[in-house]
Amino acid sequence: MHTHEHRRSRRARTPQARPLSTLLLLAAITSATPARAAGTLVPVSSGDEPMRIAEHHLEVRIDNGFARTEVTQSFDNPNPHPSEAVYWMPLPLGAALGEMTIESGDQTLYGEVVPHAQALAIYEQQRSEGNQAGLATKEGYQRFEFRVAAIPAGERATIRFAYYQALKIDNGVGRYLYPLEDGGTDTEAEAFWTGNQVADGGFSANITLQSAWPIEDVRLPELGSSATITQDGPGDVRAEIATTQSFDRDLVFYYRLADDLPGRVEVIPYRDDSEQPGTFMMVLTPGIDLQPLGAGRDHLLLIDVSGSMDGKLESVKTAAIESLGSFEVGDRYRIFTFSDATKEITSGWMAADGEGDVAATSMLEAIHTEGGTNFYQGLEVALAVSEADRATALYVLTDAVANEGVLDPQSFAKLAREKDVRIFGMLMGNSGNWPLMELVTEVSGGFYAQVSNSDDIFGQVLLAREKTRHEAIHDFEVLFDGGEITELTHSATKVHRGQQVVLFGRYGAPGKAGFTIEATITGQRRSYEGSFELPTRDTLNSELERLWAFEGVRWLEYQSAVGLIDAAEASAKIEHLGLTYQLVTDETTMVLLSEDAFAELGIDPENRERTEREAEARELRDATGAVDYSAVVDASFTGSDPNTAASAGSAPTPSSSGASGSAGFDDDGGAAVSGPETAAVLLLALAALTRRRRRPATP
C-alpha cells in the first residue's frame, strides 16, 4: 500500500493587523450533503475492504479558555489477511495534536513525536516486518491522518488520540467544533481512496464545561434530540450525546455566559519546576464601549462558483439572498462570481432600497458551478471597484482553495495592502484553505471566523457584519513589568466589538507582575493598568506548554509564508518546538510502537511522561473545580467604571464550584434552551440582527 502520496504544502500565516477602511471578506462554504465525512480508507485499486468502524466516542473538556478533545475509535478488519487501517479526519482549527495510543489484542502502543522522515522510516520498517505500529501525521491545512499497521484478519484495533485548542468568547458566546465533514477540496486524494464513514455502533460524546463565570444557556444544533444536558452549578455543565446512527455532520456546541458580564483580564499559569520557566495564558475581554459608525456603506458579494463548490452553492445562494434584505437605506451593493474568471452579475451599483432585490435574487438563483478557482483575480476585481470615500464591505463566499492564477501567499498579502480597506473573513466548512484566509484578513487589519455547516450561517454573516458597524480598538498591545516575562506569542493589534485577545508567554520570576494595555480608540491613545500573581509552582494547567509552543509554530509558519523569515530557518524552529513539546506539525510526526520497540530504537518516552502529567492535572482540576484567574485591571477597561462604561450596575461575579441552580436549562435536562429570547441570544446573540430589515427612510 502506498502511504504518503498526498503530502500537503506548507501553510500560510498571518501578519500583524493595521488600521484600514472596510472590506468584509466572508469565505463561507455550505453543504447539505458533504462530499466525504471522516472515516477509514483503502486505495481504490487495492481490492481490500476499508476497516469497519465499530465505535466512535468523543470526550471533550472545556476549561480555562481551552478545550481538550479525546477521540476513541475501534476498527474491525473485515479482510482475510492482516491489513493496514488508514483513518482521516478534517484538521480542527488551531488543533495541537500530541497524544495517541493504539490497543490491539493484548498489546498497547504509545506515541512519541520524532522528525517526519524518521517517523516514516520507522513505520515502514515495522510494517514491512509484519509488526504492529502506528503513525499520526498532519496533512497540511486539510486533515490529520492516522495509520495502524498489521491488524490481524477478523480482529479489532482501538485508537485513542487527543488534541488541544484555545477557545475564544465572542459577544459572550463560546463555541466548540468537532469537525467530521470533509470539504471535498482534495480531488486527487478522493480519486485515489475509497472509504467507509459509517460507525456500526453509532456515535457518542461527553462534553464537560467548567467556567469561573455563570453559564446561562447551551445549544447543540443537529443533536438536540440525542443530548442530555445537566448543570451541577452556575459554571459547571455536562452534555451527554448518544445516537445509534452514524454521525457524519460537524458537532457544534454553543455556550452563553451570563448577560452584562464586565470586561476582564484572566491569567492562567503553569509551572512545575522552579528551575525552569513557567508558562501562562492571558485572556483579555475588553468592556470598552465602542461607538457605532455612520451609515452609507457599499457591499460587494463575491461568490465562488468553481467546481469545488458543487454541492455547496445552493446554501451559499440562500445566505447571499438573505443578506440583500439586511442592508440599510443609503447602502449600495454589487455582486460578482468567480471561478477561472471573474464576472459581475449586476450592472454597477444598486441602491439598497428594495427595488433591485427581486432582480438580484433572480441573478443569484441562476448561477452554477464551473471551472477552476482563480481566487486572486476575484479579490483583485472586487478591490478595484471600491471607492476611497465610502466604507466598503466585501463578502467572499468560497472555500479559498486557489488552484489557478496567482497562488503565492506573499502576492495575496501585497494585494490586501494596496487598498485602504479592511478584510474580514468567515471561512465555513472543513478542509478549506484557512491559512490563506487568515493571511488575507489579518494583513489588512480585519478578522476571520470558521463556520460549520451545522452553524446558523446567515446569523454568523450578520454577526460579522455587525462588527463592521462599530469602531474598533486599534494598535492594541500589552506591556509587562516584572515576572521576567519573555517569548510572548503573536496577537492581533486590532480588536473588534465583542472579541477577545488571547496570548501566551513564559516567565522566570514568580510573584506580582504588572501589565499595561495600550490602545487607540476614536483617535485617542489610552492606557489601562493591572497586575496579577505568577506562582512558584502551579500544576493545574500543564497543557499550556503545548498550546504556547503550538502558537509559536503558527507564527513561524506565517513569517515563512510572507517572507519575513527564511523557510529553512522556520522549518528548523518548528521541528525544534514539535520535538521539545511533542506536537504533530508539518515537520514532526508521531510514531506508535511498543515500549520495547522504543527502547531498542533509543527513543525516550518524553511524550508518555508529558501526557501522564497532563492526566494528573485534569484529575486535580476535577477535584478543585473551576478557578477564578481574574487579574486586577482598571475599571475603565472592564466597563464597570460608571464614568466610562456604556451601562452601569451590578455585574455578575465568577461562579463558585458546587453552587446549585439551573440557569437556562430545561427541568428534564434536555438539550433545549429556556425560552425563545434566550434561544435567539444563544445563536450568537443575533436576536435583533436576524430579524433586522431595512429601516424606512426618514421623511
N, C-alpha and C positions, 0 to 999 in steps of 0.2 A: 504494500500500500504506500502510495506517495503521502508524504506527511506535511510538507510546508510549501506548497506551490503558490500560496496566495498571501505572502507577507505584505503588509500594507506599508505605505510610505510614511515618512516622519510627519509628525503633527505640527501644524502652525500654532503660534501662541500670540497673545495679545499684548500690545504696548500700553503705556500709561495713557489714560484718557486726558483730553484737553477740552476747554470750553468752546463750543461751536453752536451754530443755529440748529434747526431741527430737520432731521431726515429719519423717518421711522422705518426701519427695515424689519419686517415681520416674516421670518423664514418659518413657514408652517407647513408641515406635511400631515395630511389626514387620510386615514384609510379605514373604511369599514371592514375590508377584507384584506388583511396583511398578506404579503407575498410568502412569508415564512415566519414561523414562531421559533423560539429557542427549542432545540431538540438534538437527537442523535443523528449521525450522518455516516454514509459509506459512499465511496466513489461510484458513479453511475455504472462504470464498466466492470466493477468487481464481481458482480453476481451474488454477493452476500446480502443478507437482510440487515438493516440497521438494528442496533440494540433496542430492545423493548424497555420503555421507561416504566418501572414498577412503582416508583414512589417519587413524589416531588413535594418537598416540605420546606417551609421558609420560617426562620426565626429572626425577627427584627427587633432591635433595641435602639430607641431614640432617646438620647440623654446628653445633657450639657452641650447642645449645639452640634452633635454629630450622631451619625447612625452606624450601627454595625449590622450587617446583613449576613446571615449564615444560611447557606443553601445545602440541602441534603437530597441527593438523587440516587436511586438504585436502578441498576441496569441489568437485564437478563439477556444472555447470549442465546439467540434462537438458532444459531448456525451449528452444523455438525462437527465443528472444529474450533480450536481456540481462535479468538478474534480480538481485534482492537476496537475499543469503544472511542468514538470521537463525538464530543458534545460542544455545541456553540451556544452562546447567549449574547445578546446585544450588550455593548460596553456601557455600563451605568455611568452617568455623567459625574466626573470628578471622583471615580472609584479607585481606591488604593487596595489592590489585591495582595494579601500577604499571608494567607493561611489556607492549607488544604491537607486532607488525609484521604486515603483510599483503603477500604476494608474489603477483602476478597477471601472467602473461606476463613481460615484461622490466622490470616496474615494481615497486618496493618502497615501501610506505607505512609511515611511522613514526608513533608515537603521542605526543601531548602532552596533558596534562591541563589543561582550562580550565573556567570555570564552566559548570554544566549547561545553562543556557539558551543560552549562546554556542555550546556544542558542538552542540546540536540544530540551531541556525540554520545553522551552517557545513555540517553533514552534509546537511541538506535542500537547501540551495542547490547543493552539489556533486552530489547525486543527481539533482536536477531538471535539471541541465545535462548529465547523462549521464556525468559524471566518476566515476572510481573513488575511493571514500572508505570509511572505516570508523568504527565507533563502539563503545565499550565502556561500559556503564552498570551500576550496581548497583541492582537492583530490590528495595529494602527488605531484609528478612532472608531472602528466599527464593532469590534467584538472581543470577548475572551474566548479562547479555545482550550478545551480540556481533553486529554488523551489518556486512556488506560490500556496498556498492552497485555496481551495474552490472557484474556478472560476465558476460562475453560468452557467447553461446549455445554450448554444447558445450565450453567451456573450464574451466580449473581455477584456483582461488584457494587459497592456503595461509595460514592464520593461525597465529601463534605468540604465546602470551601467558604471562606468568609472575606468580606471586604468592608472598608470604612469609607464614609463620606461626611464632609462637613455640610450641614444644612443651614439655610438662612430663613428668617421670618420676613415676609413681605406684607406690609399693611396688617400686621397682627396675625397672619395666617401662615402656618408651616405646611410643607408639602414633602412627602416621601414618595419616590417612584421605584418600583421594581420592574425593570424592563423585560418583556418577553417577546413582543412583536419585533420582527426584523423588518427594516425599512425597504428591503428589496433593492438596495443600491449597489450590490456587487453581483452583476450579471454573470461575470466569468466564473465565480465560485458557484453560483446557483446552477450553471450548466455542468459543472464538474461533479457536484454532490447530489445524492438523493437522500431522503431522511425520514425520520419519524418524530412528530411533535406531540403525540398523544401519550399521556400518562395513564396507564391502565388502572392505577389505584387512585386516580383523581389528584386534586391539589389541596394542600392545607397550609395554613400560615398562622403564626402567633406574632402579634405586634405589641411591644411594651413601650409605652411613652411615659417618661418621667420628666417633669418640668418644675422648676422652682417658682413658676408663675402659674396662676389658675388657668385651667383649660375649660373653655366654655362649650365647645362643640367639636365633633369629629365627623368625617364622612368618608365612605368607601364607595366611589362610583363603580358600577358593574358588579359589585359583590354584596350589596345591601342585604339580600335575602339569604346569603350564606354566612353572614357575620354575626357574632355575638359580642357586644361591647359592654364592658363593666368599668366602673370608676371607683377606685378604692380611696381616693382623696382628691382634693381640688386639682392637684398636679400629677395624678397617677392614673393612667388609663391603659386598659388592655383590650385588644381585639383578637378574637379567635375566628378563623375562617376555615371552613371545611366544605368541599364540594366533591361529589363523585364524578363530576365532569372534568375533562381535561381543560385546564385554564390557559388559553393562548392569547389573552389580552393583557396589557400592562396593568399592574396593580398600583393604584394611586390612593394614597392615604393623606387626607387633609386634616389638620387640627388648627383650631382657632383659639387664641389666647383671649383672656378677658378684655372687654372693651375699655378704652380710656386708660390703658397702661401707660405709665410715664416712659419717656426715653430713658436709656440706661447704658451703662458700660459694665460688662461682665468679664472677668479674667479667670480662666480655668487653668490651674497649674499642674505640672507633673515633675517630680524629682525623686529618684530612687537612691542615688549615690551622691553624697555631699562632695565627693572628689570630681564629679562630672557635672557638666552644665544641665540646668533644668530646662524644661520646655513649657510654654504657655500658649493658650489661645485667647485672644481678646475679641469680644463681640460687641460692636458699638451700634446702638439703636438710637439715632437722633430723634429727639422730641421737638425739634425746632420747627416753628410754623413757617411753611413755605407758601408764598403768595401765588395766587393764580395769575397766569399770563393773559394778555389781551386776546380778543377774538380776531378772526380773519386769517385762517391758515389755509395752505394748499395741501392736498392729499394726493399722493401718487400710488397707485396699485400696480405692482409688478409681479406677474403671475408666471410661474414656471410651468410650461406645457410640454416639457421634454418627455421622452419615453419612460424615464424612471418615475414619472408622476402618474403613470397608468394605474388605475385603481384608487388613486388618492384625489384626483382632480375634482370629483363631484363634491366632496366635502369642502374642498378649497373654494369652489364656486359659491357654495352656501354661505361660508364665512365672509367672502367678498361682497356678496349681495346684501347681507345683513349690515355690513359696515357702511354701505351707502346711506342707510337710513339714520346713521348716528352722527353725521356731520352737522355742523351748526350754520345758521344764517351768516353769510359773509365768507364762508369757506368755498373753495373750489376743488375740483378733482379731475384727474386724468387716469386712464387705465392702459397698461401695457402688458403684453405677453412676451415671453422669451423661451426659445429652445436653442437651435443653432443660429437663429436670427431673432432680432427684437422687432416687434410690431406694436403700433398703437391702435387700439380698437375704438377709442373715442376720437373726436375731431377737435383737438385742442382742449382748452379749459372749459369745464362745465360747471355752472353755478350750482351750489348745494341748496337749491330751492325746491327740490322735489319734482320739478317739471321734467328733468332729464333722466330721472331714476328708472323709468319704465324702459327707455331705450337702452340705457346702460345695462339693465338687468338682462335684456334680450341678448345683448352682445356677450355678456359673461356666460349665459347658458349655452351659447353656440360654440365656445372654444373646446378644443380637443387636444389630445396628446399627439406629439410627433417629434422626431429628430433627437439630436443630442442636447447638451447643456452648455451654452456659452454664457455663463453667469457673469463674467466680467463685462461683456458687452451690454447685458441688461442693466447692470448698475451704472455703466458709463452713460447710456442713453437717458436713464432716469435722472441722474445727477445733472445732465446738461440742460434740462428744461426747468430746473429750479431757479427761482428769481431771488436776487440778493435782498430785496426789500420786503420779502414775505417769508414767514416761517413755513417750512415745508415738511410734511410727514410722508415718507415713502414706505409703503407696506410691501415687502417682497415675500411671496408665498412660495417656498422652494425647499428641496432637501439639500441644496447648496453643494451637490456633488458635481463640480465643474469638470467637464471632460473635453471641451472644445475651446479654442481661442486662447486667451491669456490664462495661465494656470499658476504662475509664480506668486506665492503669498506676498512677497515684497511689492509686487506690482499692485495687488489689491490694496495694500496698506497705503501706497502712494496715491492711488485713486481716491481713497477715502479722505485724504488730507487736502486734495486740490480744491474742494468747495468748502465754503464756510457753512457746513452742515453738521448735524449730529445724526448718527446712525443708531437705531435701536433694533434689536433682533429678538424674535421669538421663534426658536427652532423646534418644531414639533415632530415627534417621531424618533425612532431609534435608527442608528446607522447613518444618520445624516452627517454632513461634514461640519460638525460643531466647532472644531478648531478654526476653520476658516471664518465662520460666522463670528466667533469670539474675537478674532483678529480685526475684522472689518468694523465691528461695532465699537470696541474699546479704543481703537486708534483714533476714532472720531469723537470720543467723549460720550458715547451712548452706552447701551447695555443690551444684553440679550437674555432670553429665558427659554429653556426647553419646555415643550408642552407635549403631552402624550395624547394619543387618540382617545384615551379614556377621560381626558380633561373636558371641562367646559370651554370649547375652543373660542367661541365668539366672546364669552366673558373674559377670557385671557387677553384677547385682542383689545378689548375696551380698557382693561386694567392697564395694559402697557400704554395705550394712547392717553389715558388719564394722567400718567406721569409727565407727558409732554406738555400738559396744560398748566403745569405749575413750575415755578422756578426751581432750579437745582442748587445743591451746595457744590461750589467749585473749589479746586485746589485744596482738597481735603487731605490732611496729613496728621500723623500722631508722632509727637516727640517725647522722648523718655528721659528721666533724670533719676539716676540711681539704679541699683539692681544689676549693673554690668550687663545691660540688655544688648544683644547683638543678633545678627543673622535673621532680621525680620523678613517675612515673605512680602511679595508684591501685593498691593491692594489698589483699587480704583481711586482716582483723585476726584471724580465727580460722583456725587451721591444724589439719587433721585428720591422723590417723595415715597416714603414707606420702606425704603431699602435699608438693609443692614450692611455693615462693613465688618469683615472677618479677617484678622491677620494672626499669624503665628510668629513666635520668636523664641530665642534662647536667653537664659540668664545665668549669671555666675555668682551673684551675691544675694543671699536671702535677706528678708527684711522689707521695710517700707520702700516703695518706688513711686515716684511721681510721674505724671504724664500731662502733656498739653495738647489739646486738639485745636488745630488751626484750620480755618475755613473761610471762604469768601461767600457772603450771602448778600444779594442785592447790591453788589459792588463794594460792600464793606468787609474789611478783614476783621474776623472775630477770633477770640481765643477762649477756650474752656479748660479749666484745670481740674485735676483729680489725682487720686492716689489709690494704691492697692498694696496688699501684702504678698510677698513671694516667700513660700515656705522653705525651710531647710530640707524637709522631706515630706512628700505627699504622693502616695502611690495609687490614688483613686482613679486616675485617668491616664494609664500608661499608653493608651492608643494614640495620644497626642504626638508622640515621637514620630510615628509613621505618617500621620497627617501633615506634620511640619515638613518632613522630608518629601512627601508627595507634592506639596505646594511648591517646593524648590524645584522638583522635576518639571512641573508645568511651566514655571518661569524660565527655566533653561531652554525648554522647547520653543517657547515664544521668541526668546532672544536669538536663537538659531534661525528661526523662520524669517525674521525681519532683518537679519544680517548684523545684529549687534554683538554677536559672539561667533567665533569660528565653529563650524559644525562639528569638527573633530573634538574640539575642546568641550563643547556642550555634551557630546556623547560620552566622553570620559567622565565628566562630572555626574551625569545621570547614572552611569554604571556604578560609580562610587556610592551614590546615595541609595541606589537599589540594593547593592550588596550589604552596605552597612545597616540599613533599616529593613532589609528583607522585603522588598517591594517588587512586584512584577511590572516591568517597564518595557519600552521598545529595545532596551539594551540588556535586560536581565530577565531570566525565565526560571520558573520553579520546576525542579525535577523531583519526583517522588520515588523513594526506594525504601527498603527495609533498613533498620538500624545497622545491621551487619554490613549491608552493601555500602552505606555511607562510610562506615568505619574503614572498610577496605579501600575506599577511594580517598580517604584522608579528609573528608568534608565534615567539619564540626557542626553540631546540632544548634546553630545560632537561632534559626527560626523557631525551632521547637521550644527552646528556652524562652524566647520572646513571647510566643503565644501562651505559654504557661503563666508568665507574668500578667499578661492581659486577661487571662481567665480569672486569676486571683483578684484583679482589680474589679472585674464585673461582679464577683461574689461579694466583695467588700461594698460596692455600691448598692447591691441588693439589700445588704444588711443596714446600711445607713440611710437609704432613701435619697431623694433629691436634695442637693446642696445649693444654697444661695451664694453665688460667687460675685455678687454686686460690688463694684468699686465705688468709691466716693467720687462724685463729679459735680461740677457747677449745676445749680438748679436751672439755669438758663439753657443748658444743653438737654436736660431731661424734659423740659416743658412744664415743670412743676412750679416755676417761679411765676407768680401771678402778674408780675410786671412785664414778662416776655412771652409767656405761654399763650397759645391760642385759646385755651379754656382752663379755668382754674377749678379747684375742687379736690376732694379726696380721691386719690388713685389707689387701685388695688395693690396689695403688698404681696411679696412672694408667698407661695403656699407652703404649708408645713406637711411633711410626710405623715400619713396616717389619719389626717383630718377626714371627717365624714362629709357627705354631700353628693349630689348627683347632677351638678350644674349642666344643663343642656342635654341630658340623656334620658331615653325612654325608661319608664319604670320596669319594663321587662328586659332591659339590657340589650335591646335590638340596635340595629345599625342606623336607624333614622335619627335625625336631629330634632330638636324641640321647636316646632312651630315654623311657619313659612318665613317669618322675618329672620330668624337665626339661620335657617337653611339658605336663604339668599345671601346673608352675610358670609356664611361659610364658603360659598362659591367665590372665594377670593374677594370678599367684601364688595360684590358687584351689584347689590340690590338696586341702587339708584342708577348704575351705569347701564345694566342690561335692559332696563325699561326706558332709558332716556331716548328721546327723539328730538328732532329739530325744534328749537323754540320758535314760536311765532314772531314775526317781525314786529318791532315796536312801532306803534302808529306815529 
